[in-house]
Amino acid sequence: MLKLENITKIFNQDDKVNQKIALNNVSFSMEEGEFVTVIGGNGSGKSTLMNIISGLYTPEEGKIFIDNIDVTKMKEHQRAKFLGRVFQDPLMGTAFDMSIEENMSLALRRGKTPTLKWGFNEQNRQLFINKLEDLNLGLEKRLTHKVGLLSGGQRQALTLIMATIKKPKLLLLDEHTAALDPKTAKIVLDLTLSLVKEFNITTLMITHNLRDAIKYGDRLIMLNEGRIILDIKGEEKKNLTITDLLKRFDESSLTNLDDRLLLS
Amino acid sequence: MSDLLNDITYLLTDALELGLIWSLLALGIFVSFKVLDYADMTCESSFALGGATCATMIINGFDPFVALICGSLASFLAGIITGLLHVKLKIPALLSGIITMIGLYSINLRVMMNKANLSLINQDTIFSLINLNLSIPQYGRIIISLIIVLVIFFVMYYFFGTEIGMSLRATGMNMNMAKASGINTSVMIVLGLGISNGLIGLGGGLLTQSQGFADINMGKGVIIIGLAAIIVGEVIFGKRSFKNRLISTILGTFLYYILLGIAMRLGLDPNDLKLLSAILIIIILASPLLKKQLLSNKNRGAQHA
């Protein structure tokens, strides 16, 4: 499904002093339908990993395949047809001055070349209503309201629906509950899980919350200094506890474990 | 009493005539500044380019309608160049517009056959060709301009509701979201700047035909007129929906010329016009901030009391 081959990403490559190796020869692959959680401290390379997959950054070395298609040289908007993305900032996933249905229409057309056809139709409207009804947030009655009027949690829930309205080959979640209050975060996370399960979506989720990383998904990877230092799956992942995980941290001689990771 | 009434009628008809013509410019600036969120300075020269192209073509015997459309197309291309400078050569938005604006000045002079001013006296214009047999020629100009503005309004309303138009709006609102939705934002920026300047060039051409001459400096400071019209429109007529915003921009231009007419009648020196427009924009843009500060001061006062 997703395959990264010897990916290396270096920032400020020409500047010896400020040079930073964000990803160091990382190879990683995901099976169809797999749900992988990613943890790691600040600067461990987990965001870079996301941005390399989404096409925001191009790697210095290595290749990226999605469904055996080499996407390494594809631009961000060209890769969008494979990917559903939800960002940390709830404002980033939607266009604030457009209505809910306009945003959803855009999401439904992800990856298609736009034409001079009118932007929405009655048929899609029914689909949007059905999708929004599942959220139980009452958004189905507010199709023509501007997204800018919604709360952060509502916007994030909408972004999730938009990211999955056309089943993506890979769903990328970049700490998508980090900016929400705990209660809303839980609602959005539960929604994520039910969508992923219902449509059997291959998912890569970055989280700063160890508990979530253990509880959700069927595989867990940990990054440190641009390398994958832990990769736990199957039965081992199911029985994993926070204590285990912390012990494994020590074993892998972690040098850069930040407080936020430990305290969460 | 009837003198005052006459005066008001004159003021309103003048404002209507100018407001309609200049609303094309305001709509163009609306597309770049508001829809695309791109501070495009190309307009300062593309307005004159539209007028210059139009005047030269009419003088050389082309049909005034063809000349009007070609003026608009020329300005469309100017916008495309600004867009390409930005997305291909990564020149910052503001600078890319300024570069095109400066370069165009020379081109405009060439287009005007190296004259600073081209008169259309004794030439046909769209206003002389369409003879509505009205006792007051100004009314004829208003009706023709109104038809053009209405056509542009409906075309714009339709276009920005299409898939391409929505992608363009999304690009201006949230580049990240647009890219994640698979929209080629570079193409949208180039296209949007083309459309913006095409509208501005249309305005320049229409003004040239209406006033009967093109001037190399006719575009100087138009950005202030356009922005003032948009902002006045937004404040008075709202910005609830895209349709509402288009209407606000057109009515805002009309209102701007009413205000201007009143100021002139009160003895405003026309040379001070640009400064006053600039101050008007500052006041309107700063008003939310000022309001907030006033309120917080009041609250603080209440707490101390």
Interface residues (C-beta under 8 A of the other chain):
Chain A: S54 E76 H77 Q78 A80 K81 L83 R85 F87 L91 M92 G93 T94 A95 F96 D97 M98 E102 S105 L106 A107 R109 R110 G111 K112 P114 T115 L116 K117 W118 G119
Chain B: Y158 F159 G161 T162 E163 I164 G165 M166 S167 R169 A170 M173 N174 N176 M177 A178 K179 A180 S181 G182 I183 N184 T185
